[in-house]
């Protein structure tokens, strides 16, 4: 939405400059361009969304694809970052021997150390993010992978209504290269 408003402001500014010079041909071209941009925005694909039902324990659990490998995760809005267990990180082929566990982390189970890394690709249904900052905890320190704010902050919106969590990505504009956010697995 913000990008759309910026485009309109830029086009309005351009049209204003053309009007100031009084060239009727330029005014007509600017008007056509603005109309075309508005029609293209209206014809944009709808925003992809994923709905997750609340589990019996009150959590929102899901199966995500991390670098192409399916892994169970739990939504945790209190987690600053996506946090992976050592076992999941190994299963998806992350270079565990090269990680430096130098990040202090408080979990439900207490204090532990984690290592920073970047996930090439993290997908929840049709919502796909690339280069997602994440943490990996040491072996045996956690039992559950957490889908934290380093993923959720990239979405257009997320929220809970009744017993459903709705994650909404950004709409894909026709002709744009925004596929990194909305590509299908």
N, C-alpha and C positions, 0 to 999 in steps of 0.2 A: 504494500500500500504506500509506503514511504517513497519507494522508487517511482511509483506511478505519479505521485504528487510532484516529485522532483522533475520528472519528464515534462509534466504539464507546465510547471513554473518556467523551465528552460524554453519550452516552445512558446509560451506566452511572452517571455522576454524577447525572444527572436521576432515574434510577430509584432510586438510593440516597436522594436527598432525599425522594422520594415515599414510600419505605418508612419513612423516619424519621417521617413524619407519620402513617403507618398507614392511609391511605385505600385500601381494597381496589379500588375502581373505578379510581383513579389507577394503582395497581400493575398492574392488568390492561391498561390502555391503554398504559402504558410498556412492558410485556412484548410486546404486539402490535406496537408501533412498532419495538422492537429486532428482533423476528423479521422484520418487513417489510424493514427496512434490510439485514439479513443476506441475505435472499432476493434483494433487488435487487442487492446487490453480487455475489452468485454468478451472477446472470443477466446481468451486464454483458458487453458485447462484448469479445472477446479483444483483446489488445494488437496493433495493426498492426505488421507486421515487413517488412523489406526485406532480401533477401540479395544480396550483391554478390560475384562471383567475382574472384579475384586474377588480374590481367593477366599477360602473359608477362614483363613487366619487373618483376614483384613488386608493382606498385601496385594499388590498388582504384579503378578508374575507373568513372564512372557518368554518366548524363545527368540533370540536375536541371532543375526548372522554376523560374526566378527571375522573379517578377512576371508569370507566365504565359508566359515565353519559355524554350524549351529551351536549355540550355547544358551543355557537357561540364565535368566537375569530377573532381578526384582527392581522395580522402580524405587529410587530413594532420593527424594527431593532434598534431604538433609545432607546428601553426599555432594561435595563440591565437584567431584570428578566421577567418571566411570571408573569402577574398581573391579579388577579381575582377580580371581583366585589363581594361585600358582599353577594349579592343575589345568585350569582352562587355558591359561597363557601357553602352557606346554602343548596342549592339544591343538591350538591354532598355529603352532610353529613359531612363536615369538622367541627371539634370541635370549633366553633366560640367563645363559652364562655371561652375557655382556651387561646385564643390568646391575645398577648400583642402588642398593636399598638404603637410601639416605633421606627419605621423606617420613617424618613422624605422622602417624595416623591414629586417630581415635575411632574405634569401632564399637559395636554393641558388646563385643567380647573383651574390650579393653584396648590397651595401647599396643601398637605394632609398628613395624617399618615397612615402607613400600618403595617401589622403584617407578620413576616416571618413564613413560613411553608414549608413542603416538600410534594409534590404530589406523591402518590404511583406509579401512572401510568398516562402518558399523551400520547395519540395516535392521530396522524394526518394521516388518511388513514392507510396504512400499516406500517408507521413509528411509532414505539413505544419506549418511553423512560421511565425508572423507576427512582424513587427517584429524581424527578426534583425540584430544589429549586424554590419557588414562593413567591409572596406577595399577601395579601388580603387587600383591602382598606376598610375603614369604610363604613357603610351603607349609600347609596345614593351619594357617592363621585365620582363614575365613572359609565358610562352606558355601557361600552364595556370591555370585557376581552381582554388582550393583550398577544400575543404569542411572547415573547421577547427572548433575547439572551441566557437565561439559558436553553432554549430548542434548539434554532438554533445552538448554539456552539457545540452541541453534534452530529450534522449531519456531514456527509462527506463533503457535499457542499450544497449551496443554492445560487440562483441567479435569476435575472430577464432577460428575453429575450422577446422582443416585449411586449406584454401585459400578459405574463405568468410568474408566479413565480414557479421555480422548486426547490423542496426540495428533496435531495438525501441522503438516509441513507447508512450505511455500508453494504457491501455484506455479506450474511450469508455463512460461510464456512461450507462445509460438515463435519459433525461430531463435529462441535463446539457447544458451548452453548451460542451463541450470540443472542438467540431468544429474549432477552429483548429489542433489538434494532429493530428487524424486524418482530416480531410476528403480525399476523393478529388479529384484534378485534374479 
